[in-house]
Every structure is written in structure tokens, then in C-alpha cells.
Amino acid sequence: MRMARTSRLLAAAAALALVGGLAACGGSSSADDKVLRVAFGSNGTDGQAIWDETAKQFEAANPGWDVQFAVQTDDLYETVGLTNLLTSSEAPDVYFEWAGARLANKVADGYAAPLNALIEKYGVADEFPEGAFATTTIDGEVYMLPFTSDVTNVIWYNKDIFAKAGLTPPKTWAEMVTASKALLDQGITPFAIGNKDLWVGGNWMAHVISRVAGEPAYDDAMSQRAPLNSPEMVKGMEAVAELANAGFINDSANTLADNEAYSLFFQGGSAMLPIGSWLVGIQADEAPDFQMDWFNLPAIDGGAGQQDSIMGVTTGYIINAKSNKQDMAMQFLQMFYSPQMVQQWIDAGFTPVAKSGASAAALTPLAQSMVDLLNSGATVVAPPDTGYDLKVADALNNAIAQVIDGAAKPQEALDQAQAKLEAQ
């Protein structure tokens, strides 16, 4: 049996150590080696098994070649991890990324290869539905093969708690506030979030802010065409403060990791959990008997935004423009997106964009409901940390954390955030 995980994984520490110990060239280590390097944030055990199977098939079809994975925690990868890998002497030939500003930055920095010719050469477009490349195309050139389109924030609720409390999913903000008061009166924490790394609260509350401020005002502030402390953004942040000041959010929000909040929710420690579509796979793995459902962020009376908007993002894989193995990289991705592999990702709780093997019958009802939501035609709002420059995202997310903690009022928190950006 093939030695898979232990022999092929580069631990995050080892991958980062390459930066300090070797000259940074931002390309593959040698024009002559037959090592294909692939980098991504951890998908968990099931995900790694699928990666290993893809590598096994690739190596069998290409004798002498070896696939090595650089796997890091999601938070490390998203911040400094990927940057350090790309500038190391053994940079990845293929790597995971988010569409939007992050993809555009990789193109501008010369780390994303144009893929149109390779897609045509290997017939990869046949594995995707029409329009799948829309969010990964810049100036007519595809730069990333999409993997998933994820809803990054809905409100999941414990069906048993709601039933016992006589509650139904709220359709308006006022109804959600009323339901939260009723839960609190019964000694039940309405919302649990694990905001230790700031992005969880950032995603949820940025969606709230966009609903209040309006999508154009939110986008202007996040793109720094307008300040973060604009009147529209402050008004949106006041809705965040309403939830926090009422005691609807767990006291440990800013010290709890995201996975700890998942466990708290599964154990009945809160009635609701605002998080993305990936919770479907986590629940199936960690709490298969837990009864949950979801509702989108309720409509906010007087909000300037689209009140049925979705917060979502497309993820995918880029071939490094500095790699001298771009053909082999595309052949690897061709196997990754094969019907067999796509079906394994579905079985592991993911919702791949690729059409091969992805029939409605193959998805669980909850997973299918996430796909249906994305395909509903509603306005899609980009999350701070994947849709915009990380400096701006960090400034907003820190401001949101301050308001959740009660450490600052909305105006004060956003004033500090904008001042921080102007000082950089």
C-alpha cells in the first residue's frame, strides 16, 4: 500500500521554514525535478484522503512523478502562509485561492497563470457547467478553476430548541430580535459564534452592515473609495451593537475558536449559529443525529441593501505563473475534477462547482438547499476577508469584535479602524 499522508505532507512549520532557509525565487525548486507541489488549507481527514487518491492516480499515470502537498490551517494559509509559500524556493505549482480581490491580486503580482489555452488543450471546460468561470475570469482570461461556491453565512438553528420554544424561523429582523428575547428569557443563549480569529463575526456582521448600508456603500468602504467610518457603515454597525448589547451573543465570542462554537451549538449550548455552508459536512461528521436547519439573514426594516442578499464566495485552484510545470499541473487538476473525484468530494459533504458526478440526488437535502440558495439569483455580497484587501478586512473585523465585546461604540470602533488604515 502506498505511503500517503505522512510521506507527502509538508507541515506548515516546515513549509514556512523554507522561506528563511532558502533564497526566495517564487518558482518550482528545479526545472528538472518531477515533483508537483500543491498547497491548500486543511480540508480535514476526508478531504486529505481524496487528495491522496488523486495524487496516487496522477503518479500512476505519470511514472517518476511525485505529488507533495503543503497543507496549513485555514487561518494561517489565508494570512501569511500562502504568501510565504509563493515566495519560497519550493513554491507550489497549484494552490487554493478565493475569487475576488485575492485572485485579482495574484494575477497582478504574477502568481496566476492564464488558463484559457490549457483549458482548451485538455478539455477541462467539459467538466464545468455553463458560466462556471464567470467569477474566475479577468479581462477574458480564466485564471482559476472553481472548486466550490460557498454560502459563507446563513443562520443555522437547533430544530429541537426552536420547537420546544414554539419558534419558527424569523423572516424579519424584528422577528429575530423577538425570538432571541424569548430564548434568553428561557435561559438559552440565542447565538453562538467562535470569533477568536475575527473572520466569523466579521462575515456575519458585514452581511448585516451591507443590508443596512446598502451593497454599494459597503463595497465603496471595503474598497476604500469611501471611509470605513462613513455614516452608512456606522448605521450598519449600530445593528451589530443592538444584538451585542441585548446579550444575544455568547460572552466568550471573541475567545472561542470557530470549531469550538460548532461543538457548543451541536451540544445545545445555543439556539443559533451564524456560519457558512461548510457546516453541513462538519455536522454530518461530528454530530450526525443533530437536527438543524437554516434561514438567511432576515430582512432589516429600512435597510438600504437588497434584503434577500446572500453572503458567498467562489473558491478554486490556480496554476502558478512562475511554475515550469504548468501542463503537468493542469493534468493533475483534470484528475482532481474527474467524475470519480468530484463524487468523493460530494460524499465528504462538499458542493463542487464541477458538473461531473454532481447530480441533485447525490447531495443531502441540506447541501442541496445551499446550492439552491446560491442559484436563486439573489445579490451576492463578498465577505471582508476573501472579497477585499486583508488590511481593510482586518480593520473592519477588529471593529466588529470591539462592538461585540462592548469595548467600543459603533462610531468609535469605525473611527479607530479608519485611522488605522490611514496610518498604514
Phi, psi and omega in degrees: 000142184294139173281109189259276195295310187293328184278334188256344183279135169261116178298154182303318181296319180293321180295319180289330180296336178299328184296317183281332187266347184227156179292134182280118178239346175070025177216182179296153189293333182205143177287345186258341185288161179244050178247125176257121185256131184232130184237141178194165172280154186301131175263359186091178186299312181300318179297319181295324178298324179289319175300316181297322179293321177298315179297319180300316180292319179298315181293327177293324180278345182227077183307137180093346180269148180229136177258129177239135181254133169257105185248127179233163172298151183304316184293319177295313182301316185292330184266269185264341188300306182296319179303315180294322177296315183294333180261007179276171180283349176234060182293152179292146173277331179228138179210153180281144177203168176257145175289167181101217185298324182294316177297314180301321178294321179295323177295312182297326181274358176082025180250008180234120181280141172293136191247355185308312183295318180292323178298316179291319182300319184256006176064029185291333181300335180296340182273359185237147176289163179301136178085001184295333184270005186302318184275356181244016180250133178231122180053042175084357182245131175282130180242355181209136173274121184291142177255299177228154166247112187253138163285121185266353175199116162229178179252110177277143180226150178282112185296324180293316179297315180298318181295315181294329180274356180071032184253151171238158181305125182290146178257343180231161178301317180299319178295323179293320178296317179298316179297320180295321177297318180296319178295315181298321179297335179267008179080019182252128176291121182298308186237136170245131171224147175252091191256023181305322181263009169076334186288332183294305176296326179299315179296309183300307186286333174294325176295317176302312182299318180295325178294321181281309185285332188098144184300319179297319180293320177298313181295320178299316181292317182289333177269000178064027167279343174222158181287154177297332182264031176295157180303324180294318180292321178297318179299319177296320180294335178294331175291325175298314181298326179301315180292317182293314183292335180279354180079022183279345184252141181306140182299331184271015189309312186275001176245353183265134176286159183301318181291332176291325177292324176301313181297319178301316179296313181298331182271006178084016181281352174206161179274333186222154179218112177275115182195180187271184186293342180294346178297335180301311180293322180294317178297319179297327182275317188263331184214065188298337181267357182288134182260111180223160173211186186216161166220150178286162178309124183294158180295136181256116183301127179085359179293145182275349183270175174289121189276005171243017184299160179239142170263120184205169183204151174258134175247165179181195185233134182251144170264127183297125180296338181270357179283142174263016183234039187293324177295316179294324178297318179291324176296323176296315180294328176301320177289321180301323182264015179290158179307320181298313182289320179300318179297323178294323176294321177298315180298334180274002176099006179268163179235079183297148176289326183304140185278339186294122178079354186259079176263158181302325182293339183280344183263148172291160180304319180293317178297318179296324180295329177291319177297315180298321179297316179296328182269009185285345181089002179290157177299133179257124180260134182278136175294154180302313192280341179246342181264347186221172178303137185297330179296318178291317179300315180298321180296314179293315182298322177294321178296318178297317179298322178297319181290320177300320181282347185078014182280342180206150175278161185309311182297314181299314182297318181284330174299315179295321180296315180293321178297322178298317179295318181292335181277347183278000000 
